[in-house]
């Protein structure tokens, strides 16, 4: 029976298979496409939030440190220069009330002119002139402690010893003194916040910083300053053979708004770092072969406007007689000039001075005219 049905079963399987093949649609042949290169998946490093904020945090912390130094100095005696002026005027008035005579007014006039000449000399570190007495004793060295770091101050005092024989120290001295003066520090401080961001931009481009770092450096430079590299000028300077030494590195440190500067330490309370600066203090110089010195190596220290004016106020106070601000030993304590000052009191019998008071009034008018003339008003 099975052998009789086998041809029919075989024929049925063949028919079903043929039907399935006929019922399945055939896809058309795709055209030949160009072969794509082998693609590989690579890891992509995305900048994290920490990386974005790190340069900004660094600049903020530096600005905070600088502002802290400025604030601590200011807090020692706010407006210390003005305080000492008020204290001096209080003493002048008391002297006049105690002895309203022409000799007292003459003495006050002489002291005021001396103070005025001292301030002008200290501001520019130039010799006094224009009617100011020639015999004013002025502490150049003490003022330089408020405008230069220790190493810069040393070279500033000794610069005449390594000048070429053809250059007279007397000719160079006024220029060098001005470069170390409080006025030069104020000039550097006032221009620093405007120049520093451009310097920072150039530095970032040279270093290949990304956009975020560049922006952080520029904003930070406005507050904290930036160093300008002048090494491109070194070949020209060395080839001129004008200087008796060979320069390896040259630059200028520009301060930012909050740059306190760096000056000789130990002038007053050791717990408070001093502020100050000058053009000379801002120069970065690395040289070899200086006569009498061998190598010269000191970094530049930028100064900002707040630090420069704050330092000048302290210098004014010291020049006008405040204790502890200049010309002091290391670690000397300072006090506010108006702390404990006694305002003038008119004594009994002042109005009975008669003719003496009239003569004093005439001398007082002459005193005012002298001061106005000295100020160039």
ZAMARGU-4260 file (C-alpha; in steps of 0.2 Angstrom, whole numbers, plus 5000, padded with zeros to 4 digits):
<rodrens>
0) 5000/5000/5000 | 5014/5012/5005 | 5024/5008/4990 | 5008/5011/4979 | 5006/5029/4987
5) 5024/5034/4987 | 5023/5042/4969 | 5008/5052/4974 | 5016/5059/4990 | 5032/5063/4981
10) 5022/5072/4967 | 5012/5082/4981 | 5028/5088/4990 | 5035/5094/4973 | 5019/5103/4969
15) 5018/5112/4986 | 5036/5117/4985 | 5034/5124/4968 | 5019/5134/4974 | 5028/5142/4989
20) 5042/5147/4977 | 5030/5155/4965 | 5021/5164/4979 | 5037/5173/4986 | 5040/5189/4977
25) 5058/5192/4971 | 5067/5208/4975 | 5075/5217/4961 | 5094/5217/4960 | 5101/5233/4968
30) 5114/5243/4958 | 5132/5242/4962 | 5136/5255/4975 | 5153/5262/4979 | 5161/5254/4994
35) 5162/5264/5010 | 5177/5265/5020 | 5178/5256/5036 | 5171/5267/5050 | 5178/5266/5068
40) 5170/5274/5083 | 5182/5285/5093 | 5180/5292/5111 | 5175/5310/5112 | 5182/5320/5127
45) 5169/5333/5132 | 5174/5348/5143 | 5167/5346/5160 | 5160/5360/5170 | 5175/5359/5182
50) 5187/5362/5167 | 5176/5377/5162 | 5176/5385/5179 | 5194/5381/5184 | 5203/5396/5176
55) 5189/5408/5182 | 5191/5401/5200 | 5209/5404/5199 | 5207/5422/5194 | 5194/5425/5207
60) 5205/5418/5221 | 5220/5429/5215 | 5209/5444/5215 | 5202/5440/5232 | 5220/5438/5239
65) 5225/5455/5231 | 5209/5464/5237 | 5213/5457/5255 | 5230/5464/5255 | 5223/5481/5249
70) 5210/5481/5262 | 5221/5476/5276 | 5233/5491/5272 | 5218/5503/5271 | 5211/5497/5288
75) 5227/5501/5297 | 5223/5520/5295 | 5210/5525/5282 | 5216/5540/5272 | 5232/5540/5283
80) 5239/5555/5273 | 5224/5566/5275 | 5224/5561/5293 | 5241/5567/5296 | 5238/5583/5286
85) 5223/5587/5298 | 5234/5583/5313 | 5247/5595/5307 | 5234/5609/5304 | 5227/5606/5321
90) 5244/5608/5329 | 5247/5624/5318 | 5231/5632/5324 | 5235/5628/5342 | 5252/5636/5341
95) 5244/5651/5334 | 5230/5652/5347 | 5244/5650/5361 | 5255/5664/5353 | 5246/5674/5340
100) 5261/5684/5335 | 5270/5687/5318 | 5284/5675/5323 | 5272/5661/5326 | 5264/5664/5309
105) 5281/5665/5301 | 5286/5649/5309 | 5270/5640/5303 | 5273/5647/5286 | 5291/5640/5285
110) 5286/5623/5291 | 5272/5622/5278 | 5283/5627/5264 | 5296/5614/5270 | 5282/5601/5270
115) 5276/5606/5253 | 5294/5604/5246 | 5296/5587/5254 | 5280/5581/5247 | 5284/5587/5230
120) 5302/5579/5231 | 5295/5563/5237 | 5282/5562/5224 | 5294/5563/5210 | 5310/5559/5218
125) 5318/5575/5210 | 5327/5589/5218 | 5315/5603/5225 | 5313/5619/5216 | 5301/5634/5213
130) 5304/5644/5229 | 5306/5628/5240 | 5321/5629/5252 | 5336/5620/5245 | 5341/5613/5261
135) 5326/5601/5263 | 5332/5584/5271 | 5323/5571/5261 | 5324/5552/5264 | 5325/5545/5247
140) 5330/5527/5253 | 5314/5527/5264 | 5302/5531/5250 | 5310/5518/5239 | 5305/5505/5252
145) 5287/5509/5247 | 5290/5509/5228 | 5301/5494/5225 | 5304/5476/5231 | 5320/5473/5240
150) 5330/5466/5225 | 5324/5480/5214 | 5328/5493/5227 | 5346/5486/5228 | 5349/5488/5210
155) 5341/5505/5210 | 5353/5512/5222 | 5368/5504/5214 | 5364/5506/5195 | 5377/5520/5193
160) 5391/5507/5197 | 5388/5497/5181 | 5385/5511/5169 | 5396/5512/5154 | 5411/5524/5156
165) 5403/5536/5143 | 5387/5538/5153 | 5388/5551/5167 | 5379/5545/5183 | 5373/5563/5186
170) 5364/5563/5169 | 5356/5546/5173 | 5351/5549/5191 | 5336/5560/5188 | 5329/5547/5176
175) 5332/5533/5187 | 5325/5542/5202 | 5309/5546/5193 | 5307/5527/5187 | 5307/5523/5206
180) 5296/5537/5212 | 5278/5536/5218 | 5273/5546/5203 | 5279/5533/5191 | 5270/5520/5202
185) 5253/5529/5200 | 5256/5531/5181 | 5259/5512/5180 | 5244/5509/5191 | 5232/5520/5181
190) 5237/5512/5164 | 5238/5494/5170 | 5220/5489/5170 | 5218/5494/5152 | 5234/5487/5145
195) 5234/5470/5155 | 5219/5462/5146 | 5228/5465/5129 | 5244/5458/5136 | 5234/5443/5142
200) 5226/5440/5125 | 5243/5440/5117 | 5250/5428/5130 | 5235/5416/5128 | 5237/5416/5109
205) 5255/5412/5111 | 5251/5398/5123 | 5237/5391/5112 | 5224/5393/5126 | 5206/5389/5121
210) 5192/5402/5121 | 5187/5399/5139 | 5204/5401/5146 | 5208/5416/5135 | 5192/5425/5141
215) 5196/5420/5159 | 5214/5427/5157 | 5208/5443/5150 | 5195/5446/5163 | 5207/5441/5176
220) 5221/5453/5169 | 5210/5468/5172 | 5209/5464/5190 | 5226/5455/5193 | 5237/5461/5179
225) 5248/5452/5166 | 5266/5451/5161 | 5272/5458/5144 | 5287/5448/5137 | 5299/5459/5128
230) 5312/5446/5123 | 5310/5450/5105 | 5319/5466/5108 | 5334/5458/5116 | 5344/5455/5100
235) 5343/5473/5096 | 5348/5479/5113 | 5363/5466/5115 | 5369/5470/5097 | 5369/5489/5101
240) 5383/5486/5115 | 5376/5501/5124 | 5374/5491/5140 | 5389/5483/5148 | 5380/5467/5151
245) 5371/5454/5141 | 5352/5452/5143 | 5344/5435/5144 | 5326/5440/5148 | 5316/5456/5148
250) 5298/5460/5152 | 5287/5472/5160 | 5274/5467/5173 | 5257/5477/5171 | 5246/5478/5186
255) 5227/5476/5187 | 5214/5485/5196 | 5217/5475/5212 | 5236/5472/5210 | 5244/5478/5227
260) 5262/5478/5221 | 5277/5471/5230 | 5289/5481/5240 | 5302/5479/5254 | 5294/5470/5269
265) 5295/5474/5287 | 5290/5493/5286 | 5276/5491/5298 | 5265/5478/5306 | 5272/5461/5301
270) 5254/5454/5300 | 5250/5465/5285 | 5259/5464/5269 | 5264/5482/5262 | 5258/5489/5245
275) 5267/5499/5232 | 5276/5500/5216 | 5285/5510/5202 | 5290/5508/5184 | 5307/5502/5190
280) 5299/5489/5201 | 5289/5483/5186 | 5304/5479/5175 | 5308/5460/5174 | 5327/5458/5170
285) 5338/5443/5169 | 5356/5448/5163 | 5374/5442/5165 | 5391/5451/5165 | 5386/5467/5174
290) 5402/5476/5181 | 5403/5473/5200 | 5388/5462/5200 | 5390/5448/5188 | 5372/5442/5186
295) 5356/5452/5188 | 5340/5443/5191 | 5324/5450/5198 | 5306/5448/5192 | 5294/5462/5189
300) 5280/5466/5201 | 5265/5475/5194 | 5255/5488/5203 | 5237/5494/5201 | 5229/5511/5204
305) 5222/5507/5221 | 5239/5500/5227 | 5248/5515/5220 | 5237/5528/5228 | 5236/5519/5244
310) 5255/5518/5245 | 5257/5536/5241 | 5245/5541/5255 | 5256/5531/5267 | 5272/5540/5261
315) 5263/5557/5263 | 5259/5552/5281 | 5277/5548/5284 | 5284/5563/5276 | 5273/5574/5286
320) 5278/5567/5302 | 5267/5551/5306 | 5277/5538/5316 | 5280/5521/5309 | 5276/5523/5291
325) 5293/5527/5283 | 5310/5528/5290 | 5307/5515/5303 | 5314/5499/5309 | 5308/5482/5304
330) 5291/5477/5311 | 5287/5494/5318 | 5269/5497/5323 | 5259/5511/5315 | 5245/5521/5322
335) 5232/5532/5314 | 5238/5550/5315 | 5221/5556/5322 | 5220/5543/5335 | 5221/5553/5351
340) 5224/5570/5342 | 5218/5585/5352 | 5209/5598/5342 | 5214/5616/5345 | 5207/5626/5360
345) 5207/5645/5361 | 5215/5650/5377 | 5209/5664/5389 | 5215/5681/5384 | 5217/5677/5366
350) 5206/5692/5361 | 5217/5704/5372 | 5232/5701/5361 | 5228/5718/5352 | 5241/5724/5340
355) 5250/5707/5340 | 5234/5699/5334 | 5233/5712/5320 | 5251/5709/5315 | 5248/5690/5315
360) 5232/5692/5304 | 5243/5702/5291 | 5256/5688/5292 | 5243/5675/5290 | 5237/5683/5274
365) 5255/5683/5268 | 5256/5664/5272 | 5240/5660/5262 | 5248/5669/5247 | 5264/5660/5249
370) 5255/5643/5249 | 5245/5647/5234 | 5260/5653/5225 | 5270/5637/5229 | 5255/5627/5223
375) 5255/5636/5206 | 5237/5642/5208
</rodrens>
